[in-house]
Amino acid sequence: MKTSSFGLERGAMLAFGLILLAGASNLNGQTQQAPALGVPNTTLQFAYQTGQASLPAAQTLRLFSVPVGVPYTATAQTTSGGGWLFVNNSLQITGITQANGSELNVTVSPTGLAAGLYSGTVTLTSGTTTLPIQIFMLVSPSAQLIANPGSVPLQTLDRGVTVQIPLTVGSSTAATQLQFFSEVLTPVQPNNWLTISPNPALTSGVPNVNLIVNTSVIPATTSILTGVVRFTVAGSQNQQITVPITVLVGATANLQVSPAVVTFTYQPGFQQPGPKPVSVSSSSSTQLTYSAQVGAPSYFYLSPTTAPTTSTLVNQLTTPGTFYVIPNVAALGANPAPGNYDSPITVQAFTGGSQQITARLTVTNTNLLTTSQDFVNFAFSPGGPSPGPVTLNIGSTGTNQTYAATRFFPAGTLPFFDIQVTTGTTPGSVTVVPTIAIVQSLANGTYTGEVRLQSSSVAGAPVISVPVTLTVGGASAQLTVDTPQPAPFEGAVGQSQTARTLIVRASDINVVTNFSVSIDYGTSATTGWLVLSSLTGTTGTATGTLTYNINPNAITLAGNYSADIVITPIGVTNPVPVRVNIRYNASATATVTASPARLDLTQAGATPPANQTVQLATTAGTTAYTVQVVPGTGDAVFVRVLNTSTGSIPGTLQLAIESASLAPRVEPYLNNVDVIPNNGSATVRIPVRLTVSAGANLLATPTTLTFSYQAGAANPATQTINLTSSAAAIAFSALATTTTGGNWLSVSPASGTTTAVGGAVTPLTVTANPGTLAAGTYNGVVTITPSTAGSQPVTVNVTLTVTSPAPPSGLAITNNASSISRGVSPGQIITIKGRNLAPATGLSGSVQNNSFPTRLGEVRVLFDSVESPLFYVGPSGDRTSDQINAIVPYGVSGRASTNLVVEYRGVASQPLSLSVRETDPGIFTVNQQGSGAASLLNQNNSANTQANPAVAGSVIQIFGTGEGLVAPNPGDGRVVPVTAPFPAFLNVVQVRVNGRVARVVYSGSAPGLVAGVFQINVELPVDLGIAAAGQVPLEVQIGSTASQPSVTLWARPRP
């Protein structure tokens, strides 16, 4: 069938329609060809006026496949005119199909060709599947249509919008204006999502045609829209060009807020935690305006910057952007109890829709890990410099601690940074390093993650989270600084400080940006204490480095002071100021401090802790000191000062712990180390608490595990071993081994640390993967080995019992299209359901040597001992049984009955006797149940739907199975050629539409599909007996047998 003088390939268009249907609904119950290839249109048309310098614009083919990710080859060939046709500027290319389609650019080079109509082919090949794309090029001395662009660039649109895409359709001779008509060629066009206006139109040198895309009519299951627009000169069917278009449909724009929980930790008596960022973006390219507010109970403030504030509301912010959460420790009261203090934060878009996150302040009396920065920010502009690493200094509020650093990313976020040196002991550091290859591959937007620090020295210590934010894109002239969160200045009132620097950079190294600098003291009455080297500067020059310091004469009272250095780009649209918060903690007189301020130690058995180091510092000058050890009431002295009892501050105090003779007890032993400065400063007391316990042992529950598995079924469920400690927390390693059957046993995690006695259990997950093990009993063991000296390993014995599979049974046979059971016919596609027929994971057959396999997933189907081609084996669509899609061999023809046997994993079913019919026609339907609207194509190769009915008198294409013998015989399971001669019916066919006989134009095998799928092209009667559009009955009779009842098609009367 043809729709113009150039024509369309029927088989290829059918294949593309079935691919889109497969993408919209899971065709477990019906036939699929794998791999199947499809494109929006199998014909592209170019036009060129001789003597013109500008060549026809490239046109895009978007190639889809089922399944996705198969290799393909595209080859350009011409049938006349020499080598004027190219694909991606080559004669042949290879690639892998993508989920959103693989883009192929088709170009022509008509220079030097005589006037005439030239043809060629771009042939797409995957395995033995071949899809030819017809290319026509008209070369003429008269004016021709030209389109700019030749293919509409890939569009990504939100759902629920209507967008006009302007297109210029001009004349190759500007002085000759042409009238042209427009039409949409789409194999599957749900609800007329694409229209053209105006139509007809006149050529022009400026945009004169709008392609109108309406995504509000698209079904929720549709995410990819493809089509081709054809423009035809009025009165000339040969003067045509095509313009392809592809649209990716996203969701309605919503707020995206990260992280979902903003965590802070606080130890009373120590420094209040600093601000942490919350990143807010839009789910699409639509910018959203939003506000954020803290709900009750309120333990936090909100600010658009890191500057101090007392506000619980931020307003008039836009995506993509960031606001900061600042803990309000004062709201906890004087002596807050340990625990979690949560506040809800509601982020509300002005256009509607909101997200709620949680801010959590964890109060603990346990020693905490500390970090030199509360968060890490990276920025990257495509084409600009890559962001550099950031080092986090790790400390402790008390005893030195061993820690481990891990990364965390929200679901769907690529790991855009890594961590160098993931373990250590305080004082230590970890370096956060951007993963440059991933950073450079990301689209513009905001990405978040976390560095999580876990102490392994303090039982029950909370995890410390450091947010990491990456901003990609944005205005290239915006600013960044090398130290966004400098440490505070500290010292006595009037004491001089060492000057510091800030390096100001543009986010694009190729852009030189001028900036201004100011100081914001907020609401504080004390000003003038912060000094800047300059109030202006330029990035990339010497003035891009700012020097700042404290004016020691401006502060006369002790206290904590805060101000912001505000750096604003000059001459930039929508400039974003950079705020750097500077803190100054001024003490009344010189003070001596110890770090850590106290030591909390543990001892298991008679093994004392290692020697301890304490750093001594002073806020001014140096001073000598003496030291003494004062034991707690009733306690012996177990601390000895190694570097004598006198020294100089700043300096180091070395302590030995001599506690081997101390007996275990619940109450910690106490020694106070008193450092007495000679400059009159207050004595510094360093409490040393030592908890002595008996040696800890590992406990595992249960001590045995048993797995059962039937060959061919799903793997047995995982089982859990729960670990506990009899005393202190114990680090351990876990190993799974087997004595028989190979490596079928595993355990995870391979290492970890239990909680102390009374704490939560530590689970281990044990997995049995029988694979292809024969029936029998297999043994293994999980060994958990503690790292604590003197603790004994724990073993858990594991038994796996494998039994043979049950034979296939409960066989039920139906026509794959009609879902009716009335015997079988030669070449018919059938569905077999039953028990124990196929593997738990479905498998689709792929074409090899132009045929479908007869063995798939250890499954065979035999008719009188002859193997049947297989399409699918696995669970049925409703998961209530096993299912096989197979083809009845043509060789059963002439028999009264045939015996069917299903064999799975070498175990055969009992034979099932089936009557053999000459024909058993069934029509494929949209609902895949054999009733309702048929899966057929209209005359223009578009899907027949309620919104797109067939016109009375037009030609439709009907698809089904069960036609019986055809000639020539294509062979069992073989793909039908796409060129004539096509296999034709040997039995008489009649088609009735609403009771009226339709004229049969073609009846035979469907070109390009497997033998057994029939195609009947019929011309609908001019008089269908209907006054308005609607559903009418459809019936196909081949030989003496009619198709299933209750099948309809959508039709309308002629206008």
N, C-alpha and C positions, 0 to 999 in steps of 0.2 A: 504494500500500500504506500502511496506517495501523497505528500501534502504540498509539494511545490515541484518546480521543474528540477530541483537539485535532489530531493528525495531524502528519506530517513531509513536507516537499517532497522527492520522490525525486531530481529532477535536481540540486538544490543540494547534497544530501548526497553524491551521486556526485562532483560537482565537487570538494568538499572532500577526499574520500577520495583522488582522483587527485592533488590538490595535495600531500598529505602523502606519497604514494608517490613523486611527483616529487622532493620534498625529500630522501627517503631514498635514492633511486637515480637516477643520471643517465639520463634517458629519451631519450638521443640516438637509440636505435634504435626508439622507439615514439612515437606521436602525443602532443604536448602542445598545449594551448590557451594562447595567450599574448596578453593577460594573462588568467589564470584567477583567480577570487576564491573564497575558502572561509572558513567559520566553523565552530567546533566543533559547533554545533547550529543548525538553521534554524527552531527554534521556541522562544520564551521564554514563560513562563506566570506571570502575576501573580494574586494574590487579595487582595480587600479586603472588610472587613466594614463595612457602612454605619454611619455615625455615629461611626466611630473617628477620633481626631485624628491618629494617626500614619499616614502614607502608606506603601505598599509600598516596600521598599528597592530602590535602583537595581540593575540587573543589567548585567554587562559582556559585550559582544561583542568578541572578539579576531579581527580581520580579517587573513587571510593572502592572499598573492598569489604567482603565478609568472608573470613574474619579480617580484622585490622592487623597491620604489621607484617604483611606478606611481601616478598621481593617481587619486583616487576621490571620489565624492560619496555621502553618506548622507542619505536623505530619509525623514521620518516622516509617515505618512498613516493615517487611520482610516477604516473602512468603516461605523462606527456610533458614536453617542455623542458626536460632535463632536471637538474638538481636545484629547484627553486623553493623547496619545502624544508623547514628545520623545526626541531623541538629542543627548547632550551639552547638554541644556537648550535645544535649538533644534529648529526644524522641519527644517532642512537645514544640513549642514556639509560641508566639503571637507577633504582631506588627502592625504598621501603614505604608501603602505604601508611598514612597517618590517620588518626582518629577524625580530624577535621578535614580530611581530604589532602591529597598530594597535588601541589600546584605545578602544572606543566605549561610553559609559554610556547605557543605555536606562532612562528613567524614565516613570512614569505618574502622572496626576493625576485620580483618580476622584471627587473631592469633588463632591457634587450629583448624581451619576448614579443612576438608578433601578437596582434589582436586575436582574441579567441577565448574559449572556455577551457581551462586546464583543471585537471583533477589529480588528486594524490590521496595518500592514506597515512595516518599515524596509527600504527598497530601497537596495542597494549597487550603484553603477554605476561602471565604469571603461571609457572608450571606449564600445564598443557591447556590452560584457559587462554583464549585469544579474543580480543575485542578490537575490531577495526573502526577507526574514526575517519569518516569521509571528509576530505578537504577540497573545496572548490574555489577557484580564483578566476574571476572574469577580468580580462585585459581588453580595454576598449579605448578608441580615440575620443569617445564622448565622455561628458562629465559623469563622475561616479560619486556615490555616497562615501564619506569618511567619518569615522567616529573618534571622538577624543574624550575619555580614554578608550582604547580598543577593548579593554576588559575593565570592569568596575573593580577597584581594589577591594580586598577582603574587608567586609563591614562587620563590626562587633556592636550590637545594639542591645539596649535593655528591653525586657519584655514589657508590653503595654504602651509602646510609643509608635508614632507615625512619623516617618522621616522621608524628606524629598532629596533624592540624589541627582544633582544636575548633570546633564550630559550634552555635549555639543555634537550634533549631527550636521555636517557641512557638505559642501560640494567641492570636488577636486578642482573645479574651475569656479573661482569666486564670482565671476560675472554671470554664471549660469545657475539660477536658483531652481532647485528641484523640489517637487512635492513628494512626500513619502508617507507610507503607512507603517504602523508599529504593531507587533504582536508578541505575546509572551509564549515561549516554548519551554514548559517545565514538565518533566516526567511525572512528578508528584507535586501538586500545588494545593496545599491545605487552605481552604477558605479564601482563595484569591488574595494571598498576602502581597502580591506584586501587581501593580497596574502602571499604565503609562499615560501621561498627559503632556501636551495635547496630542490628539490622534484623529486625523492626519495633521502634519506640520510641514513647514517649509525649511529648507536648509539655511544655515546661518553660520557666522564666524564666532558667535558667542553661544553660551548654553541656551538651548531652545527646547529641550525635552527633559521632563522630570520623571525619574523612576521612583514611584511611590511605594515604600515598604511599610506595611502595617503589621507590627508584631503583636498587636492586641488580639488578633484573630487566630494566633498560632496555638495549637493544643499544647498542654503542659509538658507532654512527652517529647515535643519537637525542639531540637537545639541547633540543627543545621538546615538552612534553606538554600537550595541551589536552583538556578534557572538560566535561561538564555533568552535574550531579546533579539528579535529579527526586524530589520528595517528594509522595506521594499519600495523602490521607486514606483510611483503611480503609473500604471499602464505597462510595466515591464517586469515580468516575473523573474528575469535573469539578473536584474540589477538589484542585488541583495547583499547585506552584510549582517553579521551576527555579533552580539556583545554579551559575553557571559557575566554572571553575578553570583556571588556567594555571600550569605549572611550568617553569622554566628549569633544566636539569640541567648542572651544571659538572663539573669533574674532582675527583679525590681531592685533599684538602688536602696541599700540598707546600710546602717552604721556597722562598722567592724571595729571592735574595741579589744585591745590587748594590753596587758594580760587580764585574764578573768579574775584573778586574785592577786592583789598587790600586798606583799608580805613585808613586815618590819619586825625586828626583834629588839628588845630593850631589857637591859639589866639595871634595876634601880641603883642609883648612886654613880652611874657611868653616863657617858655622853649620850644625849638624845639622838635617835637615828635621823638622818637627813632625808631630803625629798627624793621621791622616785617617780619616773615618768609613766604616763598612760598614753598609748598611741591610738589615735582615732582616724579611721579612713572610711572611704565609701566603697561599697561592693562593686561599683562601676566607675565610669569616667565622670559621672555626675557629681559635682561638688555639693556637699551638704553643710548647712550651718547648724550648730548644736550648742547646747549648754550642758553643764555637769553640776550636780548638787549632792552633798552628803546628807543622808537620811539619819534618823535616830536609831540607836544611840550614836552620838557624834563624837568620835575620838580623833578626827582628822580635819585639816584645812585643805583647801584647793587653791592653786595659783596657776596662771598661764606661764609663769617662769619659776626659777628656783628661789626667788626672793622670799623672805619671810612674809607671812600674811596671817590674818585672823578671819579670813572669809571662808565660808563653806560653799560658795557658789562661784563658778566661772561662766561667763555668758558671751554670746556673739563670737564663738570660735568656728573656724571652717576646716573642712577636711582637705588634704591630709594635714594633721596637726598633732600637737602634744600638749597635755596639761600635767601638772605635778601634784602629787599627794604628799602632804606634810603631816607627820604625826603631831597630835596635840597631847603631849605627855601630861600636862597639867590637869586634863580632864579625868585622869585616872585616880587622882587624889594623892595624899601624902605617902601612903604605904600600900600600893596596889598588890593584890593577891596574884600569884602566878596563874597564867592561863591565857586564853585567846580573847582579845577584845575586837569585835567585828563591827564595821559600819557599812551600810549599803551606799553605793554611789550610783546614781541614775544619770545616764548620758542620754539626752533627749534631742532628737532631730527636729528642727522647726517645721519640716514637712510631714511630721508624723513618724512614729516608730521610735523605739528606745531600746537601750541595752542596760542591764544592771550588772555591775561588778561588785566585788567585795574588797574592802581594805581591811587588813588584819594586822593587829599589833600584838605580838606574842611577848608576854612579860615572863621572865624567868630569873631565878636566883642562881642558875647554873652559869659557869664561866662561858663566855661567848667568843666566837671568832669575830674579828673586826676587819674591815676593808678600808683602803685609802680612798676609794670612790664609791658613792652610793649607786651609780649607774655608769654605763659606757655608751657613748653615741658615736656612730660612724656615718659619714656622708659620702656619696659618690655620684658624680655627674658623668653620663656616657661621653667618652672622649677626653675626660679630665683625668687627674692623677688618682691612683688607687689609694684608699685609706690605709694608714699605717697601724702597727700594733699598739695596744695599750696595756701597760703593766699595772696589776693590782697588788699592792702590798698587803699581806695578810698578817694580822696580829691577834692578840688574845686579851681579854679583860682580866685574866688571872694567870694560871699556870700555862706554860707553853703546851700547845696542843698539836697532835698529828692530824692532818686533814687531807681530804680528797676533793678535787674539783671535777665537776661533770657539766655537760652542756644539756640544755633543754630547749626544744623548739615546739611551738604549737603545731597541731596537725596540719599538714599540707605545706609547711614552711621548709624550704631547703636549708641545709646547715651552712649558713653564710659565714660562720666563724669557727675557729678551732681554738684549743687551749694547749699551750706549751707548759710542760712541767705540771702534771695533774695531781701530784701528791707532794707533801712536804711537812715541815714542822715549823710552827711560829717561833720567831718572826721569819716569814718567808714571802713568796710572791708567786703569782701565776700571770702569764701573758696571754691576752686575748688577741688572736691574730685573724684578720679577715681572710676568708677563702676567696682569693681574687677571681679565680675562674668562675665561681658561682656568682659573686657580686656582679661581675661584668655581664652575666647572662640574664640578670633579673630585669623585669620591666619596671618602669617608674612606679614608685609606691613606697610604703613604709613597712618594714619587716622587723619582727621582734623575736627575742630569745632570752635566755637567762644563763648566767654562770651560777651554779649551785655548789655551795661549800658545806661539807659535812665533816664534823669532828669525829674521829674514831677514838679519842682519848677520854671524852666525857660522855657517860651513858645518858641517853635521852636528850642530848643537846639538839636544839632545833637547827634546821637547815637555814643557812644564810643565802639569800637570793640577791644577785646583782643583775638588774635588767640590762639587756644589750639591745640597742635600737640601730637599724640601718635605714637611712633615707636615700633612695635612688631617684635621680632626676631633680626636678625643680628648677628654679631660675639659677642659671650658672653664675650670676653675679652676686649671690648671697654669700654670707661670711661664715667662717668657722674659726675656732681658736684651739690651740694645742692643749690647753689645760682648762677644761670647762668647770672643774670643781677643785680649785686649789685648797691645800690644807690651811687651817687657820694660822694667823700669827699668834704667838703666845709669848708672854714675858711680863716682867714687873712694870708698873706704871713708870713712864719716863725712860725705859730701857730702849736703846736703839735696836733696830731690826735690819736684817739683810734684805736688800732690794730683790724683787722678783720680776720676771718677764712674762708677757703674753705674746705669742706669735699669732697674728691675724692673717688668715688666708682666704682667698676666694675659693668657692667650691669647684670652680673650673680654673686650672692652673694657667690656661691660656687667656684668661680675662683679668685685666688690671682694674681693681676697684678702689676708689677713694672712700674713706669713711671718716665719721666724726666720733668723738669719744666724750662721754659725760659721766658724772657720778650721781647715783640716786641713793640718798640716805633714807628714803621712805618717810615714815612718820617720826623718826628719831629726832630729838632736839639737839643731839650731840653731832656736830658736823665738822668738817675740816681736817679730820685725822687721816684721811686717805689722800696720797699724793700721786699724781700722774706725770709722766715725762712729756706728754704731748696730748693735745685735744683733737688732733687730726692725724691722718696717716694714709698710706697707699700700700695695698697688698703687693707682694713680690719685690719690695724695696726695703731699704734699711728702716724707713719709717713704719713699716709693717710690724715691727717689734715694739711693743709698749713696755715701759718699765714702771712699776708701781711699788710704793713702800708706805710705811706708817710714819706719821709726823709725831714723834714722841712727846712734843710739847703741847699737843692739842688735847691730850687725855690727862685728866688730873684725878679721876676716880676709877677705882677698880671696877671691872664689869665685863660683860660680853657685848661687843659691838658688831654691827653688820651693815654693809652697804653693797650696792651693785655697780660694777663698771658696765656701762651701756655702750655698745659699739654698733653704729648704724651705717649701712651702706649709703652712699650719696649717688644720686642720678639713676636710681633703680626703681622700676615700677613695682609697687607693693613691697617696699623694703621690709625685711624681717630683722629687727634688732637682736643682737646677741647679748645676753646678760650673763655676767660672771660674778657670782656672789663671793665677796671678800669678808672674812670674819677675823675679829681681833679679840682675843681673850686676855685681858689685862688683869694681872694679880696685884694685890696691895703691896706685898713685899716679896723678896726673893724666897722661893719655896723649893723644897727638895721633894722629888717624886721617885717612886720605885715602879719598875715595869718588869714583870707583872706585879700588881699591888698585893696579891696574895697567892699562895700555892695550895692547891687541893690535890693531894696525891693518893694513890691506891697501891696496896700491896697484897698479892695473893700468896699465901703460904709464908715462907721465910725468905723470899727474894726481895730485897729492898729496891725502891725506885732508883733510877740513874741520878747522878749529880745534877743540880739545878743552877741556872744562871739568872741573876737579877740585875737589870740595868738601873743605875742611879743617875739622876739628872737634877739640875738646878735651873731656876728661871733667870739667874744672874750670876756671872763670874764663876769662880771655883771655890771649894771649901773642903777642909779636912773633916774627918768624922771618926767616931768610934762605934763599935757594934757589940751587942751582947745578945745572948739567947736566953729567953725567959720561958720555962716550961709551964703548961697549963696545970691547974690544980690536980695534984695526984699523978701527974704524968712525968715520965722520965725524959731526960734530954736525949733527943735522937738527931738533932741538927748540929753539924759542925761547920764553922766558917773556915774555908780552905785558904783564903788569901789574907790571913792574920786578922786581928780585931781592929785594925786601923786602916785608913785609906784616904783617897781623894775623890771628890765629886766634881764633875761627872766621872763615872768609872763603873767597874763591874764587880759584883759580889758573887763569889763562888761558894755554893753550899753542898755539903755531902750529907746524904741521908743514911744514918747508921741505925737501922731498925730491925735487923734480922731476929733479934730476941723478943720482939713484941708479940704478945699473944693476940689472936683474932678477937674482935669485939665489934658491936654495932656502932658505938659512939667513936668518932674519930679522935686520935691522939692529937694534942696541940702543943706546938712550940712557936713562940713569938720571937721574930728576929727584929731587934730594935736598932735602927740606924740613928745616931745622935750627931747632927751636924755641929761643927765648931763655930758657925757664923750666927748662932742664935735662932736659926729656924727651928720649927717644931720637929720633935722626934718623929721619924717615920717608922711605923710598926708594920712588919710584914708577917701576917699570920701564915703558919705552915700547918695544914691539917692533913693527917695521914689516917686513912681508913684501912685497917688490916682485916683480911678475910681468909677463910680457908681456901685451898686450891679449888678452882672451879672445874666441873665436869660437864661434858655434853650429854644431853638426853634426847633421844629420837623416838617419835611415835608416828605410826606403828613400827614394829620391828620386822614385819614381813609384808610384802605386797604380792597380789595375784592378778594377772591380766588374762582375759579370754578373748580369742579372735577366731572368727570363721573366715576361711579363705574367700577373698572376693568382696567382703563387706568393708565398711569404713573402719579405720584404725580404732583400737580401743581408747576410751577416754583417759586423759592423763590422771595421775594420782599424786597425792601430796604427802610429804614427810614433814612433820612439824618439829623444829628444833628449839630447845630451851637450854638454859644454863642453870647449874645448881648453885651458882654464886655470881661472880662478876661476868660481864660480857666476854664472849670468847670469839676470836677470829678463827675461821675454819676454811678448808677447801673440800670440795665434793667431787667424787669420781665414780662413774658407772662402768662396770666391766661385765662381760658375759663369759660363761664357761662352755656354752654350746650355742650354735646358730649364728655366729658372727656378730656384727655391731648393730643389734636391734634395740639396745637400751641406751638412754641418755638421761642426764639430770641437769637442771639449771636452777639458780645460778651456780657457776663452778666455784665460787668463793663468796664469803660474806662475813658478817659479824652478828652474833646473837645479841639480844638484849640481856640485861642483868636479871637475876632471879626476881620473879614477880612481874616482869614485863611481858609484852606481847610475844607470841611465838614467831619464829622465823621459818617461813615455808620454803620447801624445796619441791620443785615440780619434776615428776618422773614420767618419762614418755617411752612407750613401747611402739616401735615401728616394724611390724612383722614383714612387710614387703612381700616377697615371694616364698617365704618359709613354707616347707611342707608340713603336713599334719604331724603333730607330736608335741612333746613338752620340752621347754627350753628354760635354762636357769641363768641367773645373773645376780649381781650384788652391787649395792650403792655403799661406798665407803666415805664417811665424813671424818676428816682428820683435823683436830684442833691445832692451832699454832702455839698454844700456851704450853710451856714446858711442863712435863709431868702429867698432862691430860691424855687420856687414852682415846684412840679412834673408836667410832661407832659404825657398825655395819647393819644394813637392812637387806635381807634376802628377797629376791624377786623371782617369780615363776610366771612363765608365759605358756598358755595352752592354746595350740592351733588345731582347729578341726577342719575337716574337708567340707567343701561347699555342697549345698543341697542341689539336686537336679532342677533344671528349669521346669515350671509347672504353671497350671492355670492359664494356658495360652488362649488369647482372644484375638481374632483377625478382623480388621476393618479396612475398607477403601480409604486411603490417606486423604482424599479430597472430600468424599461424601460422609465419612464416618459410619457407613452402613456395612453390615456384614451379610453378604449373599454369595459367597464363594469367591473365586479368583479368576482373572483372565490373563492371557499372555501379555507380558510387558507391564502389567499393572503395578503401580506404587502402592504398597500396603503398610499398615501400622500393626505391629504385633505387641501386645501387652501381656504381662504376666508376672510371675515371681522368679527371682534368681536367674534373670535373663542376661544381665549386663552389669558393668562396673558402676560404682556409686557416683563417679564423676563422668558426666556425659562426654562423648567423643563424636566429632563429625568427620565423615570420610572426605578425603581430598582426591582430586582427579590425578591419576598416574597413568601415563601412556594413553591419554584420552578416555580412560575408563574409571569408574568407581571401584573400590576394593571389594573383594568378597570375604575378607577377614579384617575385623576391626575390634580392637580392645579385647582380644581372645574370644570373640563371638563369631559363630558361623550360623547361617540359615541355609537349610538344604531342602529342595523340592525333588523328591524321588532320587536323592543322593547327589543332585546337581546344586552347586553352590550359587547363592543369590547375591547380587551386588548390594552393598550396604551404604546407607547415607548417615545414619545416626544410631548410636547405642548408648544407653544410660537411663537415668530416671525420667519418668513421664513429666509432662508440663505441670500437672497438679501434684507431683511427688507422691502419688498413692500407689504406684507400681513401677516396674521396669518397662522400658519401651525400646523397640527396634523399628526403624524405617528401612524397608527393603523393597526390591523389585522382583516380581515373579518372572522367572526365565521364560523366553518365548517358546522354549522347547516343550512346555506343558500343553501346547495347542493340540487339539485332536483327542485328548484323553477325557474320560468321563470324570476322573478324580485324580488327586495327587496327594502324596503324604508329605507333610511339613514337619521338619525336626529342627529344634533350636539347640545349639551346642555352645556352652559357656565354660571356659577354662577346662576343656576336655570332657565335661560331663554333659550328656545328651538328654533331651526330653523324650517322653513317649511320643511316637508318631501321631500327628493329627491329620485325619482325612478331610480334604476340602474338595468340594465339587468344582469342576473347571467349566467356566462359562465362555462363550465365544467373545462376548464383550460385557463390560460392567462399568459404564461411564459414570464418573463423578466429577462435579464442578468444584474448583477451589473457591472458598468464600472468605470474606474479610474476617469473620469471627472465628475462623479455623475450626468450626464445629460442623460444617457441612450444611448450614442453613443461613437465610438472610441474604444480604447483598453479596453478589459474586465479585471475586478479585479479577476484574477485567479492565481493559484499556479502551479509551475512546479513540476516535479517528485521528486526533492530533497527538496520540500516545500519552495523554494525561490519564490519571486514575479516574475511574467512574465513581463519583461520590454524589451525595445529596446536593452539594454546592456546585457540582460539575456534571450534570446529567448528560447522557447521550441524546442527540437530536434525531428525531424520526427521519429515516432515510439515510442516516450516516452509517459508517462501517465501525463495528466494534470487534475486539479481540477477546475470545473466551479461552480459558485455560483449565485443564483438568487431567484426569488419568483414567485408564480402563478402556481404551479404544480398541484393544485387541491387536491382531496382526496388522503390520504396515509393510509397504514395499517401496523401495528396497529395504530389507531388514537391516537396521543400523547395528544390531548386536546388543547383547545383554549389558546394561550399565554404561554404554558408550555415549559420549557427547555428540549430539546431532550437529552436522556441519552447518555453517551459516551461509553457504552458497548452494544453489540448486545443483542437482535435483534433490528435493526434500522428500523424506518418506511419507507416503500417502496412505489413507485408510483403505482397507480391503472391504470394509462393510459400508453399506449406505448410511449416510448421516442426514438427519433432519433436525432443524432448530426451530422451536416455537417460542414467540415472544408475545405475551398476553393472549395466547391462543392462536396467534397469527403466524403463518409459516414465513421465516426469513430466508432470503437468498444466500446460499453458502458461497463465499468467495474463495476460501482456502480451507482445507481440512487435512491435517497431517501432524507430524511431530513438530514441536516448537524448536526452531533453529537456535543453536547456541546453548540449549539446555539438554538434560539427560534424556535418552530414549525412554519413553513411558509418560512424559509430559506432553499432552496434545494441545494444539492450538487450532481454533476454528475462527476464521474471520467471516462475519456475516453482515449483510446489508439489512438494516432494520426496515420494516415496512414503512411506507410513507404515512399510512393510516394505522396508528397503534391503538386507536380506540380510547384515547385519553384526551381530556380537555386541558389539563394542567400537568406540570411536572410532578413526578412521583415514582413509586416503585411499581414495577410490573413483573409478572411471573416469567421465569426463564427455564426452558427445558431443552435438553439435548438428547436425541435418540440416535444410537449407533447400532445398526443391525436391528434386532428385535427388542433391545433393552433400553429403557429411558433412564435419564439421570435422576438423582434424588429429588423429592418434592421440596417445596418451601424455599426455593432459590429465586432471587429477584435481581433486577438491575434498575438503576436510576435512569429515567428517560423523560423527555419533554416533547410536546408536539412541535412541528415546524412552525416558524414564525409566519 
